[in-house]
Amino acid sequence: AIGYEDGIGAAHEAMESAAGTGGHEHGVELFTRGVQANIGMGFGVLAFAVAMGALLAVIFCVAYGRVGDLAPRPLSALLAAGMLLCLNVVPALKYPPNPPAASLEETIRQRTLLYLLMVLISAALLVAAVVLRARLLTRLGGWNATLAAAGAYAVAVAVVMAVLPRIDETPEHFPADVLYDFRLYSLGTQVVMWVTIGTFFAALM
């Protein structure tokens, strides 16, 4: 993806030079793409994982003793799975992550805000589904209440995804395998991160 981005940039500069309009001035990069793709990526994932671990600890303190009679270890695992679902998997279905040069630079603010909005709505709907299950528990029983709450969550998420604007900016000739691999590895990173957080947190409990 970085190679594709560099090639597009060089082509644009060549066309501007041929047209006599001069080169395009770029600001100095604080971190090069090479640094971002190696040290920066590793540090970013680590820092994000620490923040998510802290968030899981806070949510555990709020949920423990208030969400059924689950023991600490099962509750830790369920919270980690729920956070993976609502904070990553569901938002990525609407606004999947893109590698460099797969989106327009001028829409990055809009795309970021829409993604964060999807994350917040997904998390709020999951909390609402948990509350709904608790209210239906005595009337429907555990299994049926869980199915009803899960169905309500899925329907609500589908409605939100249909209402929020669509973003489709991937260039026509962008390598499809690069886009696929990037999104697959992004999901894999999140799965590994949340499994690790959930497992170690449960062990500490």
N, C-alpha and C positions, 0 to 999 in steps of 0.2 A: 504493500500500500504506500509506503514511503517512497519506493522507487517510482511508482506510478505518479505520485504527487510531484516528485522532482522532474519527471519527464514532461508533465503538463506545464510546469512552471518554465522549463527551458523552452518549450515550444511557444509559449505566449511571449517570452522575451525575444525570441527569434522573429516572430511575426511583427512585434512592435518595432524592432530594429529595422526590419525590411520596409516597414511603412514609414520610417523616419520619425516616429513619435517618441523615440527614446525609450530607455529601459524603465522598468517599474521600480520605484524605490521601496525597499522593504526595511522594516525596523530590525534592530539587532535582536536576535533570539537570546533569551535568558538561558535556555537549555536547548541544545540541538536535538534533532529527531533521534539521533543515535543514543544520546544520553537518556532521552525519554523512554526509548524502547528497551533499555536495559536496567541501569541503576534506578532511574526514575520510576519505572513500572514496578520494580520490586519493592522500593520504598513506599510507593503509593498504595500498593496492595496491603503491605504490612500496617501502615498507618490507618487505613480504612478498616482493617480487621480488628485492630485495637479499639477503634471507636465503636464498631458494631458489637464487640464483646462487652464494652461498658454499657451500651444501650440494652443488650440482653440482660445484664445484671440488674439494671434499673427496672425493666419490665418484669423480671422474675420476682423482685421484691414487692412489686405492686400486685402481681397475679397470685403469688403463693398464699394458699389458704382462702382465696376469694374465688378461684375458678375450680369448682368441684373439690374432690378430696384426693387429688393426685399427689403422689410422692414427689420429692424434689427431682429425682433423676428423670422419670417420665415427663414431668412438666418442663424440665430443661430441654429435652429432646423435642417436644412438641412446640415449644416457643421458638427454638432455632429453625425448625421446619416451617413454621408459620411466617417467620421473618424472611426466610429465603423466598417463600411464595409471594408474599405481599410487597416486599421491598425490591425484588429483582425479577422473578419469573413473570409475574403478571404485568408490571410496567414494560418489560422488554417485549411482550407480545404486541403491544401497541407502538412503542418507540424503541426498537432494537438498537443496540450499540453499533456504531459505524467506525471503521478504521479511517486514518487520514485520507483526505481527497475524495471521500465517498459522500460528502455533504457540502453545501455551500457555506463559506465563511460568514457571510452576512446574516445567516439565519441561526447562528449558534446560540444566541441569547434566547430566541423564541423556542428553539428545540430544547434547551436546558430547562426553561420555565415549564414547558409542557410536560417534560419527563418528571420533574419534581412534583408537579400537580398530580400526575398519574400515580406516583409513589404515595403521596399523602392520601389521595382518595382510596387507593387500594388498601392501605393500612387502616383507614377509618372504617371501610366496609368490612374488613376482617374482624375488627373489634365489635362492630355491630352484629356480625354473624355469630360471634361467641356469646354475646348478650342474648340474641334471639334463641340460640340453642338452650341457654339456661332457663329461659322463660317457657320453652316448649317441653322441657324435660319431664315434668310431672304429668303432662297431658299425653305426650306421645311416646315416652320412653327414650332411653339413651340413643339407640340406633336410629330410630325414625327422626328424632330431634336433630341429630347430627346430619342426616341426609337432607332434611328440610333447610337447615342453616347453610349447608354447603351449596345447595341449589339456589337459595336466595342470593348468596354471595356471587355465584357464577352469573346469574341473571343480571344483577346490579352492575357487575364489572363489564359485562357485554354491552349494557346500555351506555355506560360511561365511555367505553371505547368507540361506540358508534357516534356519540355526540362530539367528542373531542376531534379537532381537525387532524387530517391525515398529512403526513410528511413523506414525500417521495422525491428525493433529490439525487439518488444514485446515478452517476453518469452512465450513458448507454453502453460504453465500451469498458466499464470498470470490470476487472476480473471477478467472475461470479464465485470462483473457488476461494479467493481471498476474503470476500465478504462472508461466505459461509463459514470458513475456518475461524475468522475473527469472532463471529457471534457464538460459534460453538465453544471456542476456548474461553470466551468471556463468561458464558454460562458455567462451564466446567470449573473455572476459577472460583466463582461464587459458591458452587456446590461444595467444593473442597474446603473453602473457607468456613462455611456454615456447619459442615459436618465436623470439622476440627473444633470450632468454637463450642458447638453443642456437646460434643463428646467430652472435651476437657472440663467444661463447666459442670456437666453431670457428674463427672468423677470427683470434682472438688466438692460438690454438694454431698 
